[in-house]
Amino acid sequence: MVIACASAAVAGPKNEDKAEADRLFDQARELMTKGDRAQACKLFELSLRKDPRAVGTMLNVGLCNEEGGTIATAMRFYAEARDRAIDQGLAEHRDAAERKLALLAPRVPHLEIVLPAGAPATTRVLVDDLVLARNQIADYTVDPGMRTIVVTAPDKLPYETKVDVVESQHAKVVVPALQGATVVVATNNRALAGKLGVIGGGVLVGLGVGFGIYADHLYWSQFPDASRDGIDAVDPSKPCYTLTDPTHLGSVTHHCTSAGAAKLRTANRWADAADVVGIAGVVIAATGAYLWWSAPAHVGIDVAADHAVISAVGRF
């Protein structure tokens, strides 16, 4: 099956990119009619990367996702195609998108994420490789299959869980209170333990910084350089690209191939590791400094978003 709407776009891509996008689109439609859906879908995606505003191509990329089972992703392509069709006055494309949205809506799984009471505004929620805004977590549509949810907050250990969702399911994930980073150090030699703590903590902080730099590089290396500036950016050599979000002025949406999405998930895991290692390094270094200068026999430090407690037992 192929959505028989010609590729349509507003002015934007270079003439050579538009010509190449049209050529790829025509080849994809021909392959689809011959039953080679897998190769046709690859060409539709390449065509959309060359001409990201092409409504007809969006519809067919949506169809590829629908037939491949990633129906929430398909819905997002159909919704974007509908909005662009309305902007461009393309009634045929708009009607095709609205029909698809109406048919898929009952089948799409929904995910509700409930944060613990008092969760700070800086709490970050990721579903697979995407960071959700607070107004999205109460009802977020996801593709069927195993989804990974990661919740992080400053000075807290990350929480991760997985949920296997099926079509039409409304799944609910209740996140427990995030645990604070706690390090306890005991020593009989205050100077040696203190120095080791400061050195070890410094090393961990350095590792955390290194992990963070690597995570940032890995994430943005999947996008064209201009994507960092929050603008439309497409590069055929990159697995990810950015498009202006027509529903939110001044914001962009990120789109990736499956390989690009896997890279982004890896980058987010490195970023989480950087947070944990960096926090642990700071706590250990602080504990070492305290031992070095105050000479307690035992020191415990509990750091959390709403408190920082140091307890010590020994001769002062």
N, C-alpha and C positions, 0 to 999 in steps of 0.2 A: 504494500500500500504506500502511496505517496500523496502528500497534500498538494493538489494541483493548483496552487497559487504561484504565479510567477514571482521570482525574487524581486522585491521592491525596496528602495532605500532613498533616504534624503541625501542631499549633497554632503559629502564628508570625506570618504576615502579618496586616495589618489586615483587618477584615471586608470593607471596600470593595475592597481589593486582591485578596482571595480571590475575591470575586464577579466582579470584572473578569477575573481569571485564568481562572476557570471559563468565563466567556462567550467569551473569546478561544480557549480550548481547544476548546470545542464548535464554534465557527466554523471553526477550523483542521481539525478532523476532517471537517466537511462539505465543505470545499474539497478535502481530500485524496481523498474518495470521488468527487468530480467531476473529478479529474485535474489540479487546479490545485496542483501540488506546491510551486511556488516561493512562491506567496502563503500557502499553508498553513504552510510552514516559517517564514515571517516571523511569523505569528501564534503559532505554538508558542513561538518565541523570546521574543516579547513576553509571552506567558502565563507563561513560566518566570521572567522578570524580575519580574513581579508577585508570583509565588509560587514562590520558588527551591527550596522543599522538595517540590514536587509530583512524585512519582515517575513517574506516567504521562506527564507532560509531558516529563520528562527522557528517557524512553524514545523519545518521538516526535522530540525534538530530535536524539537519537542517530541515529534512523532517517534524518532529513533529511541529516545529515552523511554517513552511510553511502551513501545514494543519490547524494549530491553528490560522492563520491570522497574525502572527507576522513575516511578510515577510522580513523586513530589518534585523531582528535578524537571520532569516534563511539564508539570503545572507551572513552574516558574518561567520556563521558556514561553509557554502559551500566554501567560499573563503579560509578559513583557511584549510579546508580539501583538497582543490585543491593544495595549496602551500605545504602542508606536503606530499601529494601524489607525487608531482614533486620531492621533496627532497628524497623521499624513492623509487622512480622509480616504483610507482604503477599506471600503465597506466589505468587500469580499473576504479580505484577510481578517478583518475584525470578526465577522460572523463565524468564520472557520475556527478562530481561536476561542470564541465564546462557546461554541458547540463542544469543543474538546474540554474546556474547563468544566462545563456542566456535567459531562459524562464521567470525568475523572474524580470530581470532588468527593463523591461518596466512597471512593476506593482508597483515598490517600490516608495513610496513618498519621495520627497526631500525637505529639509528645508534650506532656506537661511536666515541668521541672519546678519543684517546690524547694526554695532555699530555706535554711534554718532561720528562726526568728532572730532579728537583730543583725542579719548578714550585712556587712558594710557595703556602701555604694561601689566600692572598688572590687567587689567580688566579680570574677570573670567566669563565664559559663561557655564551654565549648561542646558542640555536638559534632563529632568527627573532627573535621579540620576547620569548622566555622565558629567564630566567636559571636554569640547571640547578645543582642541588646536586652535590657531588662524587660521591655515591653513585648519581647518575643517568647520568653521562656514559659509563659502560661499556656501557650497554644502554638506549637511550632510543627509544621508539617515535615515529615521525614520520609525517605525512601524505605520500602520494606527491607528487612534484613537486620543484621547485628549492628547496632549503633553504639558508639562509645561516647560517654558523657564524662567530662573532666571539669571540676569546679575548683578554682584557686582563689586565694585572697592573700594580701600582704601579711607576712609573719605567721602564716598558717601552712600546714602540710596539705598538699592537694588531695582531693577526693576523686576517685575514678571508679566508674561502674560501667557495665555493659547491659544493654537490653535488646532482646530479639523481638522486633515488631513485625506484624503481618498486616496485610491490607485491611483497611477500615478500622483498625484498632486505635483506641485512645489510651495510650500508655501513660503511666504516672510514675515519676521518679522523685522520691522524697530524700533530699540530701541531709545527712546528719550534721550536727555542729562540727565545724572543722577544728581539728586538733592543733594546738599551738606547738611551735618547735621548742622542744625541751632537751637540754643537755645537762648532765650531771657529771662533775669531775671530782674525784677523791684522790688525795695524795698525801704522802708522808714527807715529801720534800717540796716545800712551797716554791722555792726559787726555780728548781728544775721543771716542776710541773707547770708553773706559770710561763716560763720561757717556751716550753714545748707547746703550750696552749696558744700563745700569741703567734708563734711561727706556723703551727698547724692551721690555726684559724685564718691567718693571712694567705696561706697556700689555697685553702678552700675558697676564700673570697676571690682570689685570682682565677681559680678554676671556674667559679660561677660567672665571673665577667667574661671569661673565654667562651664558656658555653653559650652565654647570651649573645655575644658577638657572632658566634657561629650560627646560632638559631636565626638571628636577624638576616645574616648573609644568605643562609639556605632558603629562608622564606622569600626574600625579595629577588633572589636570583632566578626564581621561576617566572617572574614577571618582566616585562619591558622596563627599562630604567625610568621612563616617565610615569609609571604606575605609582612610584613613591610620592609623586606630587598630587595624587588624588584626581587624575584626569583620565580620559579615555586613552588606552594604550594597547596596541596589538602588535605582536611581533611573531611571525610564523615560526621562528626558531625557539620560541619560549612556549612551555606547556600551559601557561596561565596568561590571562589578560584582564583588563579592567574596562568597565562600561559605566557611563553615567547612569545613575538610578533615576528614571523619570518620575518616580513617586516621592523621592526625597531630594529636594533641591540642594545642590552642593555636595552630594555624596555619590560614591561609585560602588558598583557591585563587582565582586571578583568571580571569575569563571575559570575552570581548569579542566584539562583532560584527566583521565583516571590516574595517569602517571604523575601529573602535576599535583593532584589532590593528595596522593600518597606522600609526595615530598613535603607538602604543607603540614600534614599530620606529623611527620618526623620532626619538622622545624618546631612545631608547637610542643612536642615532647622534650626537645632540647631546651626550649624556653622554660618549661616547668622544672626541668632538672637544674637549670641555672638558678631559679628562685630558691629551690630547696638547698642546694649546695651553698649559695651565697648567704642565706639566712643562718645555716649551720656554722659557716665560717665566722660570721660576725659574733654569734653567741659564744663559740669556742674561744675566739680571740678575747672577748670581754671577760670570760671566765678566767683565762690565763692571766690577763692583766690584774684582775682582782686578787688571784692567788699570789702573784708575784709581789704585789705591794702590801697586801693585808695579812698574809700568812695564816689563813684559816686552815683547819684540818680538812674540812669538807665544804664544798660550795655547790649549790644548785641554782640554776637560772632557768626560769620559765618565762618565755617571751610569747606574747599573743597580741592580737590587734588591739585589745582593750586594756592590757596590763603588762607590766614587766616586773617580776619579783626575783630578788636575790636572797637566798637563805644561806647562812654560814654557821658552822659549829666548830669551836676551837678556841685557842688562846689568842687574844689580841693585845 
